[in-house]
Amino acid sequence: QVQLVESGGGLVQFGGSLRLSCTASTSIFNFKVVAWYRQAPGKEREFVASMTAGGTTNYADSVKDRFTMSKNIANTAYLQMNSLKPEDTAVYYCNAFQGVVGYWGQGTQVTVAS
């Protein structure tokens, strides 16, 4: 069973930065796609960013030019978040697909104070 563990969330001031990590129980290159989603209180979970096994990235318009997704050569994907805004406050989830099976992490809270 594949496990994904997010870390790096916390409280940050408006305009600050955070780097989230998604550590997998297997090589990150075993996944066809790794993605980040977020869910704010009272809202539906929404797409934030994704990266294919080949390294192609895609971002939601709301985070483009502020967030950057990357991965290391082992088992971790990252989401670098700069110029954070209060509307970025949410629980951030890592999602990864291995074949047709998708996996989710437990989430990490990001709170941006105004």
C-alpha positions as CSV (number, residue, x, y, z in Angstrom):
1,Q,0.0,0.0,0.0
2,V,1.4,3.3,-1.1
3,Q,1.6,6.0,1.6
4,L,1.9,9.8,1.1
5,V,2.9,12.1,3.9
6,E,2.7,15.9,3.6
7,S,4.7,18.2,5.8
8,G,5.8,21.8,5.9
9,G,2.5,23.6,6.6
10,G,2.1,26.2,9.2
11,L,1.2,29.8,10.0
12,V,2.8,32.5,7.8
13,Q,2.3,36.2,7.3
14,F,0.8,37.8,4.1
15,G,3.5,37.8,1.5
16,G,5.5,35.1,3.1
17,S,6.7,31.7,1.8
18,L,6.4,28.1,2.7
19,R,7.6,24.8,1.2
20,L,5.4,21.8,1.4
21,S,6.8,18.3,1.0
22,C,5.0,15.1,-0.1
23,T,7.1,12.1,0.9
24,A,6.0,8.8,-0.7
25,S,6.7,5.2,0.5
26,T,8.0,4.4,-2.9
27,S,10.0,6.2,-5.6
28,I,8.4,9.4,-6.8
29,F,9.1,8.3,-10.3
30,N,6.7,5.3,-9.9
31,F,3.8,7.8,-10.2
32,K,2.4,8.9,-13.5
33,V,1.3,12.2,-12.0
34,V,1.8,13.8,-8.6
35,A,-0.4,16.7,-7.7
36,W,-1.3,19.1,-5.0
37,Y,-4.9,20.0,-4.0
38,R,-6.2,22.2,-1.3
39,Q,-9.5,22.6,0.6
40,A,-10.5,25.7,2.4
41,P,-13.2,25.6,5.2
42,G,-16.6,25.3,3.6
43,K,-15.3,24.9,0.1
44,E,-14.7,22.0,-2.2
45,R,-11.2,20.6,-2.7
46,E,-9.5,22.3,-5.6
47,F,-6.6,21.6,-7.9
48,V,-3.4,23.5,-7.2
49,A,-0.5,22.1,-9.2
50,S,0.6,18.9,-10.8
51,M,3.8,17.3,-12.3
52,T,4.0,14.3,-14.6
53,A,6.7,11.7,-14.4
54,G,8.4,13.5,-17.2
55,G,8.5,16.7,-15.3
56,T,5.7,18.7,-17.1
57,T,4.0,21.0,-14.7
58,N,0.5,22.5,-14.6
59,Y,-0.8,25.2,-12.2
60,A,-4.1,26.6,-11.3
61,D,-4.5,30.2,-12.5
62,S,-4.8,31.4,-8.9
63,V,-1.3,30.2,-8.0
64,K,0.5,30.6,-11.3
65,D,3.8,32.6,-11.0
66,R,3.6,32.2,-7.2
67,F,3.8,28.5,-6.6
68,T,6.4,26.1,-8.0
69,M,6.3,22.3,-8.0
70,S,9.4,20.1,-8.1
71,K,10.6,16.7,-7.0
72,N,13.9,15.1,-5.9
73,I,15.5,12.0,-7.3
74,A,14.2,9.9,-4.4
75,N,10.7,9.9,-3.1
76,T,9.6,13.5,-2.4
77,A,7.6,16.1,-4.3
78,Y,7.6,19.7,-3.2
79,L,5.4,22.8,-3.5
80,Q,7.2,26.1,-3.1
81,M,4.7,28.7,-2.2
82,N,5.7,32.4,-2.4
83,S,3.8,35.6,-2.0
84,L,1.2,33.9,0.0
85,K,-2.2,35.5,0.5
86,P,-4.9,34.9,3.1
87,E,-7.0,33.2,0.4
88,D,-4.3,30.5,0.1
89,T,-5.3,29.4,3.6
90,A,-6.4,25.7,3.3
91,V,-5.5,22.1,4.0
92,Y,-3.1,21.1,1.3
93,Y,-3.2,17.5,0.1
94,C,-0.8,15.5,-2.0
95,N,-2.2,13.2,-4.6
96,A,-0.4,10.6,-6.8
97,F,-1.5,8.2,-9.5
98,Q,0.3,4.8,-9.9
99,G,-1.3,3.3,-13.0
100,V,-5.1,3.9,-12.5
101,V,-4.9,3.9,-8.7
102,G,-4.9,7.2,-6.9
103,Y,-3.5,7.9,-3.5
104,W,-4.0,10.8,-1.0
105,G,-2.0,12.0,1.9
106,Q,-3.6,13.2,5.1
107,G,-3.0,16.9,4.4
108,T,-1.1,19.7,6.0
109,Q,-2.6,23.0,7.2
110,V,-1.5,26.3,5.7
111,T,-2.7,29.5,7.3
112,V,-1.8,32.9,5.9
113,A,-2.4,35.8,8.3
114,S,-3.4,39.2,6.9
